[in-house]
Amino acid sequence: MQTLNRPVQDQLSRFKSRVDDLIANHPIVTNNAFTSWFAQGKATDQELRDFTVQFSVFSHLFIEAQLRKCINAVDLQSYRASKEILMNELGVGFTRAGSIDNGRFKFDAAHFEWLLQFAEAQGLSFGEIGKRRHGSATTLAFCDALMEWYGAECESTQAGASHAIENWAAAGFWKELIAGLQIIKQDRMPDLPLAFWVFHDQIEDQHAAHTDDELEAAFAKPDFDEEAFIAGSKAMLDAVSVFWNGLRKS
């Protein structure tokens, strides 16, 4: 990361404070009522299936948003960074060097196939999950917001949406879901596979360490737009909130 002169460093600090305040005080970060309830392991079999279907729709349609993020990348570095996420989603493993370059593709390493195994353990079939037609209105609103903001043509908007997603993902919701699933697995579903959830929790812990660096890199670009970044962040967090609150009502 390049060293910034004092005035620019001060501007960055002020901007970072704006972003941090927005994220830290957003209701979906401070209090996710669904995941707090889910962590108690009280979901019935039907509630667990309903959650699985909606999460599978978001997880599968996320691939569309990630592809759009690749297509709208403004330079080769951004393109490759976005492509790494996309190809890992589809089944290309990371190497010891932490890249998919020279990684090995395996059909059953695709994230959606892990989620399918989780669904099948509950009696759900391939055709019952992951399709847009299975999504509720709130789930689809979230997926559409990912396409619009996370996959935006404006680099600053895209960066803001991505920053918000990473910080949301690192805020602990994976751990709350895993806590609830572990109780369900122990109490009544011993064969319930949790690889999908555990992997994403671990990978998000790694991503969280790089979010500040990515914000600085975005800020340093000559055409960076602070307001577009903020707008992308807020829109994405609002959409995340729509998704989780929709699960509470389904």
Backbone torsions as a table, in degrees:
resi	resn	phi	psi	omega
1	MET	NA	130.8	-177.6
2	GLN	-69.7	149.8	177.5
3	THR	-80.1	129.3	-177.8
4	LEU	-97.1	145.6	176.6
5	ASN	-70.6	166.7	-170.2
6	ARG	-59.2	-49.0	179.6
7	PRO	-58.9	-42.2	179.9
8	VAL	-68.2	-38.0	177.7
9	GLN	-62.0	-39.0	178.0
10	ASP	-65.4	-40.8	177.9
11	GLN	-62.5	-42.1	178.4
12	LEU	-62.6	-42.8	-179.2
13	SER	-62.4	-43.0	178.5
14	ARG	-64.3	-42.0	-179.9
15	PHE	-66.0	-44.0	180.0
16	LYS	-61.4	-36.2	177.4
17	SER	-63.8	-39.3	176.9
18	ARG	-60.6	-46.7	-177.7
19	VAL	-66.2	-45.9	-179.4
20	ASP	-61.2	-40.6	179.1
21	ASP	-64.8	-42.5	179.4
22	LEU	-59.4	-47.8	-176.3
23	ILE	-71.7	-47.2	-175.2
24	ALA	-64.0	-28.2	-176.2
25	ASN	-102.3	2.4	179.6
26	HIS	-72.7	135.8	-176.1
27	PRO	-54.2	-34.9	-176.7
28	ILE	-73.2	-18.3	175.9
29	VAL	-89.8	-40.6	-177.2
30	THR	-76.8	-29.6	-176.6
31	ASN	-157.0	91.2	175.1
32	ASN	-90.3	97.3	-173.1
33	ALA	-61.5	-36.2	-177.9
34	PHE	-65.8	-50.5	-176.0
35	THR	-69.1	-30.3	175.6
36	SER	-63.7	-41.5	176.8
37	TRP	-69.0	-44.0	-176.2
38	PHE	-62.1	-34.3	-177.9
39	ALA	-61.0	-20.1	-179.8
40	GLN	-77.1	-9.7	178.4
41	GLY	72.8	23.5	-175.9
42	LYS	-95.9	0.2	-179.3
43	ALA	-62.6	132.9	175.5
44	THR	-73.1	171.6	178.3
45	ASP	-58.5	-42.0	-179.5
46	GLN	-69.2	-40.5	177.0
47	GLU	-62.8	-37.7	177.7
48	LEU	-66.4	-41.8	178.0
49	ARG	-64.5	-42.5	178.9
50	ASP	-60.9	-44.3	177.4
51	PHE	-61.3	-44.0	-178.6
52	THR	-60.5	-43.9	-179.5
53	VAL	-62.5	-48.1	-177.5
54	GLN	-67.2	-40.6	178.8
55	PHE	-66.6	-34.5	179.3
56	SER	-66.6	-34.0	177.5
57	VAL	-66.0	-48.6	177.0
58	PHE	-59.6	-47.0	-176.4
59	SER	-62.6	-40.7	-178.4
60	HIS	-74.2	-43.4	-179.0
61	LEU	-73.0	-16.8	174.0
62	PHE	-58.3	-30.3	179.1
63	ILE	-60.3	-37.8	177.3
64	GLU	-62.1	-44.7	-179.4
65	ALA	-65.9	-38.0	179.7
66	GLN	-67.8	-36.8	175.8
67	LEU	-64.4	-42.1	178.2
68	ARG	-63.5	-36.7	176.9
69	LYS	-61.4	-38.9	175.9
70	CYS	-64.0	-49.0	-176.4
71	ILE	-60.5	-37.6	-176.8
72	ASN	-91.2	7.1	177.1
73	ALA	-59.4	141.9	-175.6
74	VAL	-94.1	-12.1	178.2
75	ASP	-152.5	170.1	-175.1
76	LEU	-64.3	-37.6	-180.0
77	GLN	-62.0	-46.4	178.4
78	SER	-64.8	-39.2	179.3
79	TYR	-60.2	-46.4	-178.9
80	ARG	-68.6	-38.4	178.6
81	ALA	-62.2	-42.2	178.5
82	SER	-69.9	-36.2	-178.9
83	LYS	-68.5	-31.9	177.3
84	GLU	-60.2	-44.7	179.3
85	ILE	-63.9	-43.9	-178.5
86	LEU	-62.0	-48.6	-176.0
87	MET	-69.8	-32.9	175.3
88	ASN	-66.3	-39.6	175.1
89	GLU	-56.4	-36.4	-174.3
90	LEU	-88.1	-6.8	172.9
91	GLY	123.8	10.5	175.6
92	VAL	-93.3	119.7	-176.3
93	GLY	-78.8	154.4	174.1
94	PHE	-76.7	144.9	175.7
95	THR	-86.2	177.7	177.5
96	ARG	-62.4	-24.1	179.1
97	ALA	-78.6	-3.0	178.0
98	GLY	81.8	22.9	179.8
99	SER	-131.6	158.9	173.2
100	ILE	-84.1	-9.3	178.9
101	ASP	-60.5	122.4	-173.8
102	ASN	69.9	13.0	175.0
103	GLY	-75.0	164.6	-176.1
104	ARG	-101.3	132.4	175.5
105	PHE	-86.4	135.1	173.2
106	LYS	-138.7	132.5	179.7
107	PHE	-53.4	-47.4	-173.5
108	ASP	-81.3	4.8	172.9
109	ALA	-90.4	-6.4	177.2
110	ALA	-64.7	137.5	-175.9
111	HIS	-60.2	-37.4	-179.3
112	PHE	-66.6	-30.6	177.4
113	GLU	-70.0	-33.3	173.5
114	TRP	-64.1	-42.7	179.8
115	LEU	-66.4	-33.6	176.1
116	LEU	-62.7	-41.0	177.5
117	GLN	-61.3	-40.3	177.2
118	PHE	-63.1	-41.6	-180.0
119	ALA	-68.6	-42.8	-179.2
120	GLU	-61.7	-31.7	177.9
121	ALA	-65.5	-16.4	177.7
122	GLN	-102.9	5.3	178.9
123	GLY	90.3	8.7	178.0
124	LEU	-90.7	143.5	-178.9
125	SER	-102.6	170.2	179.5
126	PHE	-54.1	-43.0	-177.1
127	GLY	-73.2	-7.6	-177.7
128	GLU	-99.2	-0.8	-178.3
129	ILE	-133.8	162.0	166.9
130	GLY	77.3	-6.7	-178.4
131	LYS	-96.0	148.4	179.7
132	ARG	-57.1	-34.7	-176.9
133	ARG	-65.6	-17.2	179.4
134	HIS	-88.2	-8.8	-175.1
135	GLY	-79.2	142.5	172.6
136	SER	-75.2	170.5	179.8
137	ALA	-60.1	-38.8	-178.2
138	THR	-73.9	-36.9	176.4
139	THR	-63.2	-44.5	-178.9
140	LEU	-68.4	-32.0	175.9
141	ALA	-62.9	-39.9	176.8
142	PHE	-65.0	-46.4	-179.9
143	CYS	-61.8	-41.0	178.8
144	ASP	-67.3	-35.6	177.0
145	ALA	-66.2	-36.1	175.1
146	LEU	-60.0	-43.5	178.3
147	MET	-62.3	-42.5	-174.7
148	GLU	-74.2	-42.8	-171.8
149	TRP	-102.4	-50.2	179.6
150	TYR	-66.4	-34.6	179.5
151	GLY	-101.4	22.3	-174.5
152	ALA	-62.9	154.3	174.2
153	GLU	-71.4	-36.0	178.7
154	CYS	-68.8	121.6	-175.6
155	GLU	-63.0	-39.5	-178.6
156	SER	-68.4	-40.1	176.6
157	THR	-61.9	-47.0	179.5
158	GLN	-60.5	-42.4	-179.8
159	ALA	-64.8	-39.7	178.7
160	GLY	-65.6	-43.0	178.2
161	ALA	-63.3	-42.6	179.9
162	SER	-64.4	-42.0	179.0
163	HIS	-61.4	-42.4	179.5
164	ALA	-64.9	-43.0	179.4
165	ILE	-60.8	-45.0	-179.1
166	GLU	-63.3	-41.5	-179.4
167	ASN	-71.0	-36.2	174.1
168	TRP	-62.2	-46.2	-176.8
169	ALA	-65.0	-28.6	-178.5
170	ALA	-90.2	0.0	-174.7
171	ALA	-81.0	-3.9	173.4
172	GLY	115.3	0.7	-175.8
173	PHE	-66.9	-33.7	177.7
174	TRP	-60.7	-42.1	-178.2
175	LYS	-65.4	-37.2	178.0
176	GLU	-67.6	-40.4	176.8
177	LEU	-63.4	-43.7	-180.0
178	ILE	-62.7	-40.5	179.4
179	ALA	-58.7	-45.4	178.5
180	GLY	-66.4	-41.2	-179.4
181	LEU	-66.6	-35.3	178.6
182	GLN	-65.4	-36.3	176.9
183	ILE	-66.3	-46.5	179.3
184	ILE	-61.3	-42.4	179.4
185	LYS	-62.2	-43.3	-178.8
186	GLN	-69.9	-39.1	-173.7
187	ASP	-80.7	-38.4	-171.9
188	ARG	-150.5	-7.6	-179.6
189	MET	-131.4	70.9	-174.2
190	PRO	-62.1	-22.3	-178.3
191	ASP	-95.7	10.1	-178.7
192	LEU	-71.4	115.1	-178.3
193	PRO	-81.3	135.2	-175.5
194	LEU	-114.9	13.8	-175.4
195	ALA	-58.0	-41.4	-179.2
196	PHE	-56.9	-45.6	-174.6
197	TRP	-74.5	-42.3	-179.4
198	VAL	-64.8	-42.9	179.4
199	PHE	-59.4	-47.2	-176.5
200	HIS	-67.6	-34.0	175.9
201	ASP	-63.6	-43.6	-179.2
202	GLN	-67.2	-42.1	-177.2
203	ILE	-70.2	-32.9	178.9
204	GLU	-70.9	-32.0	174.2
205	ASP	-61.3	-37.4	177.9
206	GLN	-70.7	-42.6	-179.2
207	HIS	-62.6	-36.5	-175.7
208	ALA	-59.2	-31.7	-178.7
209	ALA	-68.6	-17.0	-175.1
210	HIS	-107.2	-1.3	-173.9
211	THR	-65.4	-38.0	179.0
212	ASP	-66.0	-40.2	177.5
213	ASP	-61.7	-40.8	-179.5
214	GLU	-67.9	-36.5	176.6
215	LEU	-64.5	-43.9	178.4
216	GLU	-61.5	-41.2	179.5
217	ALA	-63.1	-40.1	178.4
218	ALA	-66.6	-43.3	-177.8
219	PHE	-62.5	-33.6	-175.0
220	ALA	-75.5	-12.8	-178.3
221	LYS	-72.6	141.8	-172.5
222	PRO	-62.1	-28.9	-178.5
223	ASP	-102.8	22.5	-178.4
224	PHE	-64.1	137.0	-178.4
225	ASP	-119.1	105.9	-177.0
226	GLU	-59.1	-44.2	-175.6
227	GLU	-68.5	-34.8	177.0
228	ALA	-66.4	-38.5	177.2
229	PHE	-61.8	-48.6	179.9
230	ILE	-61.1	-43.8	-179.7
231	ALA	-61.4	-42.3	178.4
232	GLY	-63.8	-40.9	179.3
233	SER	-63.7	-48.8	-176.9
234	LYS	-65.7	-43.6	-179.6
235	ALA	-61.1	-37.9	-177.9
236	MET	-71.2	-41.5	178.1
237	LEU	-65.6	-38.6	176.6
238	ASP	-61.9	-39.6	179.7
239	ALA	-68.5	-38.6	175.6
240	VAL	-59.6	-42.0	179.7
241	SER	-62.7	-41.1	177.5
242	VAL	-58.9	-43.0	-179.6
243	PHE	-61.0	-53.9	-175.7
244	TRP	-68.2	-40.3	178.3
245	ASN	-66.1	-31.3	175.4
246	GLY	-65.4	-34.3	177.8
247	LEU	-66.9	-35.1	179.1
248	ARG	-62.8	-31.3	-174.8
249	LYS	-95.0	-11.1	-175.1
250	SER	-77.6	NA	NA
